[in-house]
Every structure is written in structure tokens, then in C-alpha cells.
Amino acid sequence: MGKSKKTQKQENALIKLFVEDCFDRYYLNNIQNLFKYDKNGHRSLPLFTKDGMSETILQRSAKMLGITTEEILNCDEGAAQRWYKKYSFFKLYGSFLASQNRAIEGDEIRKARLIKAILGKEIESSLEQYDSKSIYKRMIEVLKDADKNLSGIYRAETDIVDFSYETEQFFSFPKIGELLGALLDLINRAKELFFKAWDEDFTESEKAEYNFLVTFLDIVDNYVPHKVYYENLKSLISVYRKEGFKGEKEEFLNLVHLKFCSQFTPWACKEFAENFELAQLYAAIYPYAKRRMFDFGSSVKYFNCRFKWLNDKNESLDIDDEDFADVTMESINAEIEQDIAALDSLEQNGVGSLCGWNFIRVPKTKDELNGDEIFAEKLIRLGGVPAKGGIRIPIIKRDKNQDVNRMFIRMSVWGESL
């Protein structure tokens, strides 16, 4: 006797929940072209529809997670835990993110959450880590001061709308060295398997592990921004060889890059800013880290405010035929020059305008910095020139004259778009 509709529906719901939990377990909750979102921003995996189970979503989920379709259908918790148990990174990474979130919330907001949990009282809507009214007033003073040299920056008779600000801050995570060591284990294993595929075919377990590492580290080709899953890699090896690559581990970053590193911010840890060797180690696997360290250190010292003047013309990306008729190379160049001038002004004077928005840097007070200025200066130094204590970054070999050719060749052999 077949299962009742109610029983089958419950079983499908459990399978769907199992897969979603697997993605969450490994911090893979923003995979593009896999999850769907409703108008309220709620995420859902379209594994089951009114027509039944999607075999495509099932296969893709299994590949991304490095488990089998059978393990998914059986809701195999052992399979879900496989990479969590093998690699210490994931537990440490969870602690890192928790520490970062606590720092962003601040003590007062955490206390309010605790009060709500215990007493059931709502959190005050006005509760915030920094005093936005004070920041706003100081921004006005910055505008007035800048107006002395750049007439028209401040408009005393015009209202300000859409005011907001952003800033960065440090937090403490004493295990940052252990975390980066664990990340390096992940990367080294991915690298080992990446080059093993040049000479051998994988077992099913090796294929599953490699594909999972590609998903989590977001390993993509340097010329076509697609993940280099096993089947893609096997197709690309002959292309790599024709370009002169020999399949040596030192060539890894010349072929691919790790997009995970673009969203991972270890330099936000105080302990990272104090450790030259650690910063140098990370820059060896993520060369852009050097610039981002410098920018983060600078951002810590300011509130980066933005606003619009009331009645200013709103910028629009919609271009009708009449607008398009007026577009010339001269007008485009003029707009580019204006944008560059605005960025230069922001860098030099702390004020600038771009695309209808006004950007103002407001220096933090000593209390708002709360000791972060010490670590900011250290991080800025790490991101500076090597002669003055800055780290060095690896040289990535790239023939820009061949960029277009290499891109089209890779596109012609790519097996899929993931």
C-alpha cells in the first residue's frame, strides 16, 4: 500500500528541512539560483513543487553539499555532519561570527534582548549602539567647516533627508590564529584535490569532498566566474595545459580564486591587527587582503554618513530615447570626471557627492573609538608599504592581452553555469 498524501507531504517537508539545515550548517544560505525568496524575504528551497520532487534541485544540492541523493532522501544526519567533523574550521567559524555579531550589537542591545527574553518586554525601538543625533549634529559641523573652502557644500535653508551612517569596529577573537590555520587546512586540501584531478580520476568520496570544498570556498576560474566543480575542472585541464600550466601547486591562484575570502574579515579581530605573520599568511591566499586591511583600519576611525538634500533631482537609471539621444562620449567623460572629482574630494576633505547622494566622514570621539584607534593604526600599517611595516602580496601572473581569448575558450568547454 502506498503512502497517504498526508504522510508523503510530511516526509517531503522533513527532507526539505534537512537540506536547508545542511546549507545553514555550512553557512551556505545565500546560494544564488538555488533558493527562492518571497516578498517578505523568507528563503525556501524549491525541492518539492505541486508536480513532485525536483530532480535537478536534488542533484544540485547533493553536489554542493558533498553528500549523495540517497543520504538526502534518508535525512542522514551522519552525512550532514561529515565535513563538520572532519574540518575544525566550521565550529571555529561559528564562534567567530557569534563574536562579531555580539560586537556589532553592543552591550546595551544585548542587555535589552536579555530583558525581553526574561520579562517579555519589548526592546526600545530607539536603542542603538551609537548616538545618531550626535553624529548628525557633528556631520552638520563638518559640512559648515568644508563650506569655507568648498562653497555650496552646506545649504543652511535646505532640509536633509535619508540620513544614514555606517562604520566599522574591532572585536576580540583570541582563536583567530587557530581559525586561519583551520581555513588553510581547507584550502590545502582543495588545492591537493584540484591538482590530483590533473592526473587521476576521483573516487566518489573524493569527488564529493572536492565539490563541497568548491562550494564553501567558492572556488571560481579566474577568467570565467563559475565554480570549478569536478566535472568542470576535468574539462578545463587540457585548456590549462595548453596555456602553459604544469599542474603545480604554486599555480593555484593563477588559475582560480577563492570568493569566500571576499566576505571573510579576519582583520576585524584585534588579535589579527597585532600579528604581522598572521596577516602575511592570509594575504598569501587572498592578495586583496592588503588593501582591505588598510580600508578597514581607516573606516574604523570614522562614521561614513550619507544623505540627500530635499528637492534635489533623484538620479535614475531609466533612459528614454530622448535622454539617449543626448548621450555623447564627451558627456560620458564629463560624468566620469565628476565622479572621480567627488571621490577625490571625499578622500581629501571628508565630503563628496555622487549619484545624488552626499557622503561625509565624521571622526569618532575617543569614547566612540573605545580603544579601537590603536588597532586601526596597526592595521593601516599592515596595509601600507612593506618598507614601513606593510605585508607583501603574491604576484599573480596574468597576460591581460589574452584575457578575452581565454574567457571565450573557457566558456566553450564549460559544462554548466554553477
C-alpha positions as CSV (number, residue, x, y, z in Angstrom):
1,M,0.0,0.0,0.0
2,G,1.3,3.4,-0.9
3,K,1.8,6.2,1.5
4,S,-1.1,8.6,2.2
5,K,-0.9,12.1,0.8
6,K,-0.5,13.5,4.3
7,T,2.3,11.1,5.2
8,Q,4.1,11.8,1.9
9,K,3.7,15.6,2.4
10,Q,5.2,15.3,5.9
11,E,8.1,13.2,4.7
12,N,8.8,15.8,1.9
13,A,8.7,18.6,4.4
14,L,11.3,16.8,6.6
15,I,13.6,16.2,3.6
16,K,13.4,19.8,2.6
17,L,14.1,21.0,6.1
18,F,17.1,18.6,6.3
19,V,18.6,20.1,3.1
20,E,18.0,23.6,4.3
21,D,19.6,22.8,7.6
22,C,22.6,21.3,5.8
23,F,23.1,24.6,3.9
24,D,22.8,26.6,7.1
25,R,25.2,24.3,9.0
26,Y,27.9,25.2,6.5
27,Y,26.9,28.9,6.2
28,L,25.7,28.4,2.6
29,N,22.4,30.2,3.0
30,N,22.9,32.6,0.1
31,I,23.5,30.3,-2.9
32,Q,22.3,32.2,-6.0
33,N,19.9,30.5,-8.4
34,L,19.0,27.8,-5.9
35,F,16.9,29.3,-3.1
36,K,13.7,31.3,-3.7
37,Y,12.6,34.3,-1.7
38,D,9.1,35.5,-1.1
39,K,8.1,39.2,-0.8
40,N,8.9,39.2,2.9
41,G,12.5,37.9,2.2
42,H,11.8,34.5,3.6
43,R,14.0,31.9,2.0
44,S,12.8,28.5,0.7
45,L,14.4,25.7,-1.2
46,P,12.1,24.6,-4.2
47,L,12.9,21.0,-3.8
48,F,9.3,20.0,-3.9
49,T,6.5,21.5,-6.0
50,K,3.0,20.6,-6.8
51,D,4.4,18.4,-9.6
52,G,6.6,16.4,-7.2
53,M,10.3,16.5,-6.3
54,S,12.7,18.4,-8.5
55,E,15.4,16.0,-9.5
56,T,17.5,19.0,-10.7
57,I,17.4,20.7,-7.3
58,L,18.1,17.4,-5.5
59,Q,21.2,16.7,-7.7
60,R,22.5,20.2,-7.3
61,S,22.0,20.2,-3.6
62,A,23.8,16.9,-3.2
63,K,26.7,18.1,-5.3
64,M,27.1,21.4,-3.4
65,L,26.9,19.7,0.0
66,G,29.2,16.8,-0.9
67,I,26.6,14.2,0.0
68,T,24.6,11.7,-2.0
69,T,21.0,12.0,-3.1
70,E,20.2,8.9,-1.1
71,E,21.7,10.5,2.1
72,I,19.4,13.5,1.5
73,L,16.3,11.4,0.9
74,N,17.1,9.4,4.1
75,C,17.8,12.6,6.1
76,D,21.1,11.0,7.1
77,E,22.4,13.2,10.0
78,G,25.8,11.4,9.8
79,A,26.3,12.6,6.3
80,A,25.2,16.1,7.2
81,Q,27.9,16.2,9.9
82,R,30.6,14.7,7.8
83,W,32.5,17.8,6.9
84,Y,31.8,19.5,10.2
85,K,33.5,16.6,12.0
86,K,36.4,16.4,9.5
87,Y,37.3,20.1,9.5
88,S,37.7,22.1,12.7
89,F,37.1,25.3,10.7
90,F,33.3,25.2,10.9
91,K,33.0,25.2,14.6
92,L,35.6,27.9,15.0
93,Y,34.0,29.9,12.2
94,G,30.6,29.8,14.1
95,S,32.3,31.2,17.2
96,F,34.0,33.9,15.1
97,L,30.7,35.0,13.6
98,A,29.0,35.0,17.0
99,S,31.7,37.2,18.5
100,Q,31.4,39.6,15.6
101,N,27.7,39.8,15.9
102,R,27.9,40.5,19.7
103,A,30.4,43.3,19.0
104,I,28.1,44.8,16.3
105,E,25.1,44.7,18.6
106,G,26.9,46.2,21.6
107,D,26.3,45.7,25.3
108,E,23.1,47.7,25.6
109,I,21.3,46.0,22.8
110,R,22.3,42.6,24.3
111,K,21.0,43.6,27.7
112,A,17.7,44.7,26.1
113,R,17.4,41.3,24.3
114,L,18.0,39.5,27.6
115,I,15.4,41.6,29.4
116,K,12.9,40.8,26.6
117,A,13.7,37.1,26.9
118,I,13.3,37.0,30.7
119,L,10.5,39.6,31.2
120,G,8.8,39.6,27.9
121,K,9.3,43.4,27.5
122,E,9.8,44.8,24.0
123,I,13.2,46.3,23.1
124,E,13.1,50.1,22.8
125,S,13.0,50.9,19.1
126,S,15.3,53.9,19.7
127,L,18.0,51.7,21.2
128,E,21.2,51.9,19.2
129,Q,24.9,51.4,19.7
130,Y,25.9,54.9,18.7
131,D,24.1,58.2,19.3
132,S,22.8,59.0,15.8
133,K,21.6,62.5,16.9
134,S,25.2,63.4,18.0
135,I,26.6,62.0,14.7
136,Y,24.1,64.0,12.7
137,K,25.0,67.3,14.5
138,R,28.7,66.7,14.1
139,M,28.1,66.0,10.4
140,I,26.5,69.4,10.0
141,E,29.6,71.0,11.6
142,V,31.8,69.1,9.2
143,L,29.7,70.4,6.3
144,K,29.9,74.0,7.6
145,D,33.6,73.8,8.0
146,A,34.1,72.3,4.5
147,D,31.9,75.1,3.1
148,K,34.6,77.6,4.0
149,N,36.8,76.1,1.3
150,L,34.2,74.5,-1.0
151,S,31.4,76.9,-1.3
152,G,28.0,75.4,-1.7
153,I,28.7,72.2,0.2
154,Y,26.4,73.3,3.0
155,R,22.9,74.6,2.4
156,A,21.5,76.2,5.5
157,E,18.0,76.7,4.1
158,T,17.5,73.2,2.8
159,D,16.4,70.1,4.7
160,I,18.3,66.9,4.8
161,V,16.6,63.6,4.0
162,D,17.5,59.9,4.0
163,F,20.3,60.4,6.5
164,S,22.2,57.2,7.5
165,Y,25.7,56.2,8.5
166,E,28.0,53.2,8.6
167,T,31.1,52.4,10.5
168,E,33.5,49.5,11.3
169,Q,34.8,48.3,14.6
170,F,37.1,45.7,16.0
171,F,36.2,42.8,18.2
172,S,38.3,40.3,20.1
173,F,38.7,36.7,18.9
174,P,41.7,35.1,20.6
175,K,41.4,32.0,18.4
176,I,41.9,33.9,15.1
177,G,45.2,32.1,14.5
178,E,43.6,28.8,15.0
179,L,40.8,29.7,12.8
180,L,43.1,30.8,9.9
181,G,45.1,27.6,10.4
182,A,41.9,25.6,10.0
183,L,41.0,27.6,6.9
184,L,44.4,26.9,5.5
185,D,43.7,23.2,6.0
186,L,40.5,23.5,3.9
187,I,42.4,25.4,1.2
188,N,45.3,23.0,1.1
189,R,43.0,20.0,0.8
190,A,41.1,21.7,-2.0
191,K,44.4,22.5,-3.7
192,E,45.6,18.9,-3.3
193,L,42.5,17.5,-4.9
194,F,42.5,20.2,-7.6
195,F,45.9,19.1,-8.9
196,K,45.3,15.4,-8.3
197,A,42.5,15.6,-10.8
198,W,45.1,16.6,-13.5
199,D,46.5,13.1,-13.5
200,E,43.8,10.8,-11.9
201,D,40.1,10.3,-11.8
202,F,38.5,10.7,-8.4
203,T,36.7,8.1,-6.3
204,E,33.1,9.0,-5.4
205,S,34.2,10.1,-1.9
206,E,37.0,12.3,-3.3
207,K,34.6,13.9,-5.8
208,A,32.1,14.6,-3.0
209,E,34.7,16.2,-0.8
210,Y,36.2,18.3,-3.6
211,N,32.8,19.6,-4.7
212,F,31.9,20.5,-1.2
213,L,35.1,22.5,-0.8
214,V,34.5,24.2,-4.1
215,T,31.0,25.2,-2.8
216,F,32.1,26.5,0.5
217,L,35.3,28.3,-0.6
218,D,33.6,29.4,-3.7
219,I,36.5,28.4,-5.9
220,V,36.0,30.0,-9.3
221,D,38.0,30.3,-12.5
222,N,40.0,33.5,-12.9
223,Y,38.6,34.3,-16.3
224,V,35.0,33.0,-16.2
225,P,33.3,33.5,-12.8
226,H,32.0,29.9,-12.5
227,K,32.7,27.4,-9.8
228,V,35.3,24.8,-10.8
229,Y,33.4,21.7,-9.8
230,Y,35.0,18.4,-10.6
231,E,33.3,17.9,-14.0
232,N,34.2,21.5,-15.0
233,L,37.8,21.0,-13.8
234,K,38.2,17.8,-15.9
235,S,37.1,19.8,-18.9
236,L,39.4,22.7,-18.2
237,I,42.6,20.8,-17.5
238,S,43.5,20.5,-21.2
239,V,42.9,24.2,-21.6
240,Y,45.1,25.0,-18.6
241,R,47.9,22.8,-20.1
242,K,47.7,24.5,-23.5
243,E,48.2,27.8,-21.7
244,G,51.5,26.5,-20.3
245,F,50.4,25.5,-16.8
246,K,52.0,22.3,-15.5
247,G,49.7,21.4,-12.6
248,E,51.9,22.5,-9.8
249,K,50.5,23.8,-6.5
250,E,52.2,27.2,-6.9
251,E,50.0,27.8,-9.9
252,F,46.7,27.6,-7.9
253,L,46.0,31.3,-7.6
254,N,47.0,31.9,-11.2
255,L,44.1,29.7,-12.3
256,V,41.4,30.2,-9.7
257,H,40.5,32.5,-6.7
258,L,38.5,31.9,-3.5
259,K,35.5,34.1,-3.4
260,F,34.8,33.1,0.2
261,C,37.7,35.3,1.2
262,S,36.0,38.4,-0.2
263,Q,33.3,38.2,2.6
264,F,35.5,36.9,5.4
265,T,37.0,39.7,7.5
266,P,39.6,38.3,9.9
267,W,41.3,41.7,10.1
268,A,38.3,42.9,12.2
269,C,39.9,41.0,15.1
270,K,42.1,42.9,17.4
271,E,44.5,39.9,17.6
272,F,44.9,39.8,13.8
273,A,45.9,43.5,13.7
274,E,48.7,42.7,16.2
275,N,50.1,39.8,14.3
276,F,52.2,40.5,11.2
277,E,52.9,36.9,10.5
278,L,49.2,36.1,10.6
279,A,48.3,39.0,8.2
280,Q,51.1,37.9,5.9
281,L,49.8,34.3,5.9
282,Y,46.3,35.4,5.0
283,A,47.5,37.8,2.2
284,A,49.3,34.8,0.6
285,I,45.9,33.2,-0.1
286,Y,43.9,36.4,-0.6
287,P,46.1,39.1,-2.2
288,Y,43.3,41.7,-1.9
289,A,43.5,41.5,1.9
290,K,46.2,44.1,1.9
291,R,44.1,46.9,0.5
292,R,41.0,45.8,2.5
293,M,43.0,45.9,5.8
294,F,44.0,49.5,5.0
295,D,40.5,50.5,4.2
296,F,39.0,48.8,7.2
297,G,41.5,50.4,9.5
298,S,40.6,53.8,8.0
299,S,36.9,53.2,8.3
300,V,37.1,52.3,12.0
301,K,38.1,55.9,12.8
302,Y,35.0,57.5,11.1
303,F,31.3,57.4,10.7
304,N,30.7,57.3,7.0
305,C,27.5,59.3,6.6
306,R,25.3,59.8,3.6
307,F,22.2,61.9,2.9
308,K,20.3,63.8,0.2
309,W,19.2,67.4,0.1
310,L,15.5,67.8,-0.1
311,N,14.2,68.6,-3.6
312,D,17.5,67.5,-5.2
313,K,16.8,65.7,-8.5
314,N,16.7,62.0,-8.0
315,E,19.2,60.1,-10.1
316,S,17.5,57.5,-12.3
317,L,18.9,54.6,-14.3
318,D,16.0,54.7,-16.7
319,I,17.0,56.2,-20.0
320,D,14.4,57.1,-22.6
321,D,15.1,57.7,-26.3
322,E,15.3,61.5,-25.8
323,D,17.8,61.1,-23.0
324,F,19.8,58.6,-25.0
325,A,20.0,61.0,-28.0
326,D,21.8,63.5,-25.8
327,V,24.4,61.0,-24.6
328,T,27.8,61.6,-26.2
329,M,31.3,60.4,-25.5
330,E,32.1,63.9,-24.2
331,S,29.1,63.8,-21.8
332,I,30.1,60.4,-20.6
333,N,33.7,61.5,-20.0
334,A,32.5,64.6,-18.2
335,E,30.4,62.5,-15.8
336,I,33.3,60.2,-15.2
337,E,35.5,63.2,-14.4
338,Q,32.8,64.5,-12.0
339,D,32.6,61.1,-10.2
340,I,36.4,61.0,-9.9
341,A,36.5,64.5,-8.5
342,A,33.8,63.6,-6.0
343,L,35.8,60.6,-4.8
344,D,39.0,62.7,-4.6
345,S,37.1,65.3,-2.5
346,L,35.8,62.7,-0.1
347,E,39.3,61.3,0.3
348,Q,40.9,64.7,0.8
349,N,38.2,66.8,2.6
350,G,35.9,64.1,4.0
351,V,33.0,65.4,1.9
352,G,31.8,64.4,-1.6
353,S,28.7,64.0,-3.8
354,L,28.0,61.1,-6.1
355,C,24.8,60.0,-7.9
356,G,22.6,62.4,-6.0
357,W,24.0,61.3,-2.6
358,N,26.2,63.3,-0.3
359,F,28.9,61.5,1.6
360,I,30.5,62.9,4.8
361,R,33.2,61.4,7.1
362,V,32.6,62.3,10.7
363,P,35.6,61.5,13.0
364,K,34.7,59.3,16.1
365,T,35.2,60.6,19.6
366,K,37.6,58.9,21.9
367,D,34.7,57.3,23.7
368,E,33.2,56.0,20.5
369,L,36.6,54.6,19.4
370,N,36.8,52.8,22.8
371,G,40.5,51.9,22.2
372,D,40.0,50.8,18.5
373,E,42.3,53.6,17.3
374,I,45.3,51.6,18.5
375,F,44.3,48.6,16.4
376,A,43.2,50.8,13.4
377,E,46.7,52.3,13.2
378,K,48.3,48.8,13.3
379,L,46.0,47.5,10.6
380,I,46.7,50.6,8.4
381,R,50.4,50.0,8.8
382,L,49.9,46.3,7.7
383,G,48.1,47.5,4.7
384,G,50.8,50.1,3.8
385,V,54.1,49.9,2.1
386,P,56.4,47.0,3.1
387,A,59.2,49.4,4.0
388,K,57.1,50.8,6.8
389,G,55.8,47.5,8.2
390,G,53.3,46.6,5.5
391,I,52.8,43.0,4.4
392,R,53.7,41.7,0.9
393,I,51.3,40.2,-1.5
394,P,52.0,37.4,-4.0
395,I,52.3,38.3,-7.7
396,I,49.5,36.8,-9.8
397,K,50.7,36.0,-13.3
398,R,48.2,37.2,-15.9
399,D,48.5,38.1,-19.5
400,K,45.9,40.8,-20.0
401,N,46.4,40.6,-23.7
402,Q,45.0,37.1,-23.7
403,D,42.1,37.8,-21.3
404,V,39.3,37.8,-23.9
405,N,40.6,34.8,-25.7
406,R,41.0,32.8,-22.5
407,M,37.5,33.8,-21.4
408,F,35.9,32.5,-24.7
409,I,37.9,29.3,-24.7
410,R,36.8,28.5,-21.1
411,M,33.1,29.4,-21.9
412,S,33.2,26.9,-24.9
413,V,34.2,24.0,-22.7
414,W,32.2,24.8,-19.5
415,G,29.9,22.1,-18.6
416,E,27.4,24.1,-16.6
417,S,26.9,27.6,-15.1
418,L,27.4,26.7,-11.4
